[in-house]
């Protein structure tokens, strides 16, 4: 049997297992193990298992992941979220839909210290949902705003998904983070525009709140100082080439931990943070371990390189192929979480992209593609039927039907699509910053 | 229904009907594995905090003394292997591993139960094999006196906690298989 045939069969077995709700990491280990045995035999697999788990986890590049997760946990326990939201609210709250815009701005700011979408959405919901309710915002607008705003947590660096993409494709974490900044700002502005248009069409959805005077506004800005400080140190150190990404994450985690302690986190809070970090990192690393074995099997079959070479030689337009891949991610995102999606598909799809000519250097193409993939997989977090962000936010807003939350999300999706098209048409938005990064 | 030795009629009446064996075994194992996994995860978290401190310390040392801490990369790498394995049992016992749950709702309850049971058993078998192979791998490292470059940390030291964590995860799979068998396993679903 050819390598292609075996890998296609094993992919089908994997899909069948996932449909039967086998945990993604376990399914990858199982299918990868069976495939490995078919291609290489039992003994090579047993040898692989006796040291590979060590070499995969005792890896300096991977240690950045639990550190960023810990930083996000400290940030959610740091009491910073209220300050961030109040600062944004003091500047924007008096506009129509202003509190929703403030929620988006606050999500973006919180995303600068937190690399997870769900944590960002949930943390910001706790401080901004009550405020929106108090001023009579519609349930649809307020929940959809936060669900969409949460995706900024992962687009704006640090971002755990980008770290994984960087490791899989052997790109620089720092450069990927830098490339995500302008798309992240565009996303923030785009979402605010959505709110502004939405309240113009439905004036009752987001009435204006009283105006804060300038003294109050500048005083509120002070609350942003700790977040800005952490972001500048972590990102500045990394972009300046002074830290490795792991060191940046360690410094970020230590600083947010200190801030949390100053703001009143005690032993119980620390235990909660560590257990929260454990649960989230454990989930990531089980998938990582499984994906490693599965990808080792795929590499043995040479399917990824063969497929990439075949598509490269087929003469299909690169943009067509890219569009197909992004559409595939959009569909897959409706049923699968972003982490698993990236880990299973990038080893196969990334070589295809590198074999195509987009008129950029290989590094530029890799980074541009990474940001595009990041955005489309995150869209899956807010699309029906299984938009996780929408579920979480909706559960925090009793009395708002789930269907209303999903309806409210559609204008935000439109803004996402426009942004993806912009980034495809003008790669400079993402890669333009690269020459300035060491 | 048979009564246990030392049980009075009043005791018996107050209790729910005796649970099937699988369920009692699952509950009993849960009582041990739940705190054990949480304790191990906390230790893993402390290892994480420790190598975070090493990293920060190394930067401070570069600023102050002009040279990083000796072997900082090695400590981070080994700490990360220990921490990552230590947290895996906790994630699994809390049902925190990601599943694709879109199709579960469409399945008949019997099919769903069988799928859950089969997936827990399969995961347990893989983890048992990995535990066994890791133990052998650790012994090889011991025999070859494999150690890190700078600090000469013996590699088998790292394998010991890894094997223990992996064994605990295998037991967690056993517990969850029993719970699935008796139909008391809560559906898992992680947050990404």
Interface residues (C-beta under 8 A of the other chain):
Chain A: X17 X18 X19 X20 X21 X22 X23 X24 X25 X26 X27 X29 X30 X33 X46 X49 X50 X51 X53 X54 X57 X58 X59 X60 X62 X63 X66 X67 X70 X117 X118 X243 X246 X247 X250 X251 X253 X254 X271 X273 X274 X275 X277 X278 X279 X280 X281 X282 X283 X285 X286 X287 X335 X336 X337 X338 X339 X340 X381 X385 X386 X388 X392
Chain B: X38 X41 X42 X44 X45 X46 X48 X49 X51 X52 X53 X55 X56 X58 X59 X73 X76 X77 X78 X79 X80 X81 X83 X84 X85 X86 X87 X88 X90 X91 X92 X94 X96 X97 X98 X99 X100 X101 X102 X103 X104 X112 X115 X116 X118 X119 X122 X123 X126 X129 X130 X133 X134 X136 X137 X140 X155 X158 X159 X162 X166 X187 X188 X190 X191 X192
